[in-house]
């Protein structure tokens, strides 16, 4: 007869351990029983024949483990024996699998590792925004998702919470940027594990889908920027940048140089080195590693641009950078400094809102009013050229045409030209308006 709870409870302790079998009326499939120890401790145990000897598998202490639960465990072991498996070997195999799963789980990359790995790849690819992207991801994500969270455990709901917080505080446009950063980071993670270059890395992300894919952008925030400074605003800004103000010389010089070079990207100027200037030829080369489109860009320097650079050179010291970091001369000036300076200046002068990115649009627009053809303005600002001929075959630098355009632009900025808008026909290659 099968043992009862009362019977097991009544089993006495003896000088030596002994085994009391539970009669399950099966042979060759092992038996459930109770091991009683001299201390009085009772352990429910599965016993079976292994290599001609009794083998024991403890199931749990009685009464913490009930007889009903113990019989279910014993039944499972009996099925293993019927299937030709040794229960102890099978338990060892399962334990090994669990340990392997645990190790794999521990090795799965966290959201923090994903962000850092992704932005490190951006850095390797020459993407200068890698630091700003990492900072934005950390700032917006970690209040919602702990950095130690496995990347594969992040859900679309988590992403919605992150972006919802941003939208509620009025950062719709930035929410779209962060969504794009998250989308790119998870796409990177999806490919990471299958990339042979990462085969020996410990961290595997184990992603099977991108949790951002189903989250839409905020369309209302995707308006193309329209702000540009008027002639009067540009003139006032440049006049103010000539004066000693709360803005330091380096910041004021960078702003002036952005304008006198026809709206170059502030970062590309700030990160350029003195070695990139040819004083005799009056040119500045934006090197390929700095250029957004990965192609070197030759900029003619007008007298006004050269004056700005000579003033900056006299104040720079030994830094290799034209616009050096205020406290770290071995590094270029960070773009955050420029944004903060513009914000301070705008509030002080009560000028309509603008940001450094608007300099480029201002120059592009106002140079158009002067009659400078669009294709030449594009070349002056080193826009990517998409037509096959320009992209692959045209290596002419258009230096004379660019210089003439910038000299006209300079004269207008300095009010040396007529007050009325001048229309100029440059003639020559690629300059038709």
N, C-alpha and C positions, 0 to 999 in steps of 0.2 A: 504493500500500500504506500502511496506517496506520503511523505512526511507532512505534518501539519505545523503551524506556528507554535502551538503549545508543546508539541513533542520536541521540537528543536530547542525551545526555551528551557525545557526540562532536562536536556542532556547534561549529565554531570561532568565536571572536570576530573581527570585522572592524572596519575603520575606521568604518563607518557601521552603524547598527542595521539588521537585516533580519528578515524573517518567513518561517518555514518552515512550510508547510501540512501538516496531517494529513489524509490523503485519506480522507474518510468517504463518498465517492461520492454525495453529495447536492448538489443545486444549488438556489440560491435560498433556502437555509435557513441560510446562514452556514457558517463553517469554524472548526474548532479548529486552532490553530497555536502555534508557539513564536516569541516575539520574542527575538532575541539582540542584546545590547547590546555596545558596544566594551569594556566592563569585564569581559565574560564572563558577566554575569548573564543568566539565561534565565527568561522569564516566559511561562507558558501563557496564551494569549489567545484570545478568541472574536472573529472578524472577520466582518463582514457589510456589505452595501451599505445606505447610509442617504442618501436624497436624492441618489443618483448617486455618492456618495463612500464610500470605505472608513471604516467606524467600528470602533473597537477597544474591547473590554471585558476588562480584565485579570482573570484568574481566580485566579492565585496563582503564586508563584515555584517553579521547578523546582530540586531534587526534593522540596521540602517538600510540594507538591501533586502527587500521583501522576497519571499519564496517565489511569488508569481513572476517578478522581474528576473530572478535568477533562473527560473525555468525557461524564460524566453531566450536568455543568453545561452543557456545550455543547448536549447533547441537549435540555435544558429551554429554552434560548434558541431553538433551532430550532423547538420546538413553539410558542413565542410568535409567531414569524414566520409559521408556518402558520396560526395563529389570527388573523392580521392585526394583531398587536401589535408595537410597536417595543421591542426589549429594553431600550434605554437609558431610554426613557420609562417602561417598566414598572418598571425598577429604581428610578427616581426616585420613582414613585408608591408603591412598597413602602417606600422609605426614609422618605417623608413619613408614611405610616401608622404606621411604627414610632416615629417621633418623636412623633406625636400620642398613641400609646398610652403612650409614656414619660411625656409631660406629664400625661396623665390619671392614670397610675399615681402620679406624684409629687404630684398634687393630691388623691388619695384620702386621706380622713381617717384618721389614726392612732387607736389606742385611747385615747391621751391626749387627742386632740382630741374624740373622742366623749364621753368622761367630762366634760370641761370644758364642751362645748356643751350636754350634757344637764343638768348641774347649774346652768348659767347660765340655762337655760330654767326650771328649778325656781325659781330666784331671781326671775325675771320673773313667774312665776305666784304669787308670794307664799309659796312653800314654805320655811319657816324652817329645815328640816333640810338645806338644800342643801350647806352646808359639811361637815356630818358625813357625808353620803352620799359626797361627793367624797373625803374623807379615808379612809373605809372602802374605797372602790373602789381607791384608789391603794395603800393599805397591803396589801391582800390580793391584788391582781392583778399588780402590777409585779414581785414576786419570781418570778412564773411567766411572765408575758408582758411583753416589753420595751415601754415606752411608745411607741416608734417603730413598733411592729407595726401594719400596716394593719388597721383594724377588720374588713374583709371577710375577712381571713385567719385570724381567730380561729375555732377549731373547738370542737365540743362536748367533745372530749378536753381541750382547754385549760381549759375551765370546770370539768370534773370534777376536774382536778388542783388547781385553786384551792380548791374546796370540800372536797376530800379532806384537804388540809393542815389546814384549819380543824377538820374533824370529828375528826381524829387528835389534835389538841391539846385536845379537849373543848369546842370552841366550836360545838356543834350549832345552838343557837338563833341565834347570830350568823351562822352559815353560811346559814341560811334568809333572814336579812335581806340579806346580801350577794348571794345568788342573786336575790332580788327586785330589788335595785338593778341588777344586771347585766341582768336581764330587761327592766326598764324602760328602761335606757340603750340597749340594742340595738333595742327597739321604737321608741324615739325616732329612732335612726339609720335604721331602715327607712322611716320617714315623711319624714325630713329632706330627702332629695333631691327628693321630689315636692312639697314645700311651696313655693308661689310666693314666699313671704317669704324663702326661702333661695336663690332662683334665681341671684342674682348672686354668691353666696359662692364662694370658690375651692375650699374643701374639700367634696368629695363622698364619701360613705362607700361607696357601691356595694354595699350589703348586699342579698342576695337571700333570706336567712333569718336567723332568730334562733338562734344557737348554744346558747342557754340553754333553749329550749323543751322539749327532750327530757330535761332533767335534773330528776329529781323532788326535791321538798322532803323534809326529814327529819321525818317525821310525828311521831316520838317527841318532837321538840323543840317541837312546836306546841301545848303545853299552855297553856290560859288561865291567866293569873296568879291565884293564890289568896291570896297573902300580904297580910295587913292587920294593923295593930297592934291589940293589945287595948287596952281602956280604960286598964289599968295602964301599958302601954308608951307609949301616947300621952301620958298624964299625966307620966310620967318624962321623955320627950323634951321636952315643953314646959317642964317645970321646969328641965331642964338648959339649954335655950335661953335662959332668963331670966338665966343666970349667965355671967360672963366666963370663957370657956374658950379652948382653942386655936383654936376657930372664931371668926372675926371677927364683928363686930356685923351687918354686911350679910348674911352667910350665916344667922346666927341669926334675924335679923328676917324674912328670906324664908321660912324654915321655919315660924315662928310665924304669919306672914300666910297661908301656904297653909292652915293648919288653921283659923284664925279666919274665913276667907272660905269655908269649907266644901269645901276640896279643889280649889281652882283649879289650873290647869296652871302649874307653876313658871315655865316660859318666858314665859307671857303676863303674869305678874306682874313678872318680872324685866325684861322689855322695855317695860313700861308707863312712861309719863312722869308727872311731877308734874302736868302740865296736865290729865291725865285724872281727877284727883280733884276732886270738888265737896265742899269741906269743910263748907259750910253744909247741903247736902242729905245729907251723909254717904254718898256713893256713889263708886265707882270704875268707870269705863267701860273695858272691854277693847275697843279699837277693832277695826273690821272687818279691818284689815290684819294685826293680831296674832292675831285669833281663828282657831282651827283650822277652824271651819266657815264662816268668811268673814262672820259676822254680828256686829255689836256686842253686847256683853254687859254689862248693868248689874248691879253687885254692891253690895248694901247693906253699909255698914261698921258693925260693932258697936263698942262702946267699946274693947274689947281690940284690935281691928284698928286703930282710930284711934290708940291709944297706941303701937302698934308703928310706925305710919307717922310719927308726930311724933318719936319717938326716931330713926328713920332719917333724917328730914328734917334734924334738928339735926346729924347726922354726915355728911351727903351733900356739903355744899359747893355748888358751882355746877352740878353735873351736871343735865341735864334728865331723867335716868332715876332712877326711884325706887331701883333697885338697880344702881348703876353699877359698871363694870369697875374693879378695884382700881388699875390703873395708867393706864387710858385712860378718863377720866371722860365722854368724848363717846360711849362705847359702853356697852351694857348688860352686866351680869355674864354670863359664859359659863356654860352649864349644866354643863360639865365640872367647874367649881369646886364646884358643889353636890354632884355625885356623889362627888367626892374627899373633900369634907368629911363626908358621910354615912358613907363607908367608914371614915374615921379615927375618927369618933364611935362607930360600931358596934363596931369592934375594941377601942376603949378601954373601953367599957361592957360588952362581951361580950353585947350584945343579939343576939337571933336575926336572921339576915340580912334586910335590907330595903333597898330602893332608893327614890329620890325618887318614882318612878312609883307606889309603894305608898301614898303619902300620899292620893292621890285615892281609891283603893279603900278605904282606912281610913275616911275621912270618909263616903263613900257608905254603907258598911256600918254604921258606928256610928250615923249619923243615922237609918238605917232602924230600928235598935233603939230609938230614941227615939220612933218612931211617925210620923216625917216621911214622907209618901207618896212613892212612887217618882217620879211625874211632877214633883213639886216638887224632889226631889233632882236629877233630870235637868236641870231648868231652872237650878238653882243652879250646876251644873257645866257649863252650856252645852253639853250633848250635842246632837248633831244631831237634829232632830225630823222624823221620817219620815212622819207622817200628813199628808194633804193639807191639812186644816184648819189645823194648827199651822204647817206649812211655808209656806203661801201667804197665809193670812188673819189668823191670830192675831198681832197686834202688841202685845198687852197685855204689860207687862213683869213682872207679878206681884211688883212691888217690895214691897208690904206683906206679902204671904205669905212671900216670901223673907227679909225682915227678921225676922219673927216666928220663922221656923225657925232662922235663924242666932243669934238671941238665946237661944233654947232650947239650941242646940248650945253656945254660949259658956258658959252657966251650968253645963252638965254638965261641960265641960272644966275649968272653974274650981272644980268641986266645990261649987258654990253650990246645986245642986239635990240632991234626995234621992239616996242611994246606989243605990236600986233604979231599974230602968229605968222611965222615965216614958212613958206613952202619952198622946198629945195628939190630940184631934180639932180640927183647925183649922177645918173647915167651909169653905164658900165654893167658888169655882170651881176645878175641876181638882185638888182636894186629897184626894179620897177614897182611903183606904188599902186 
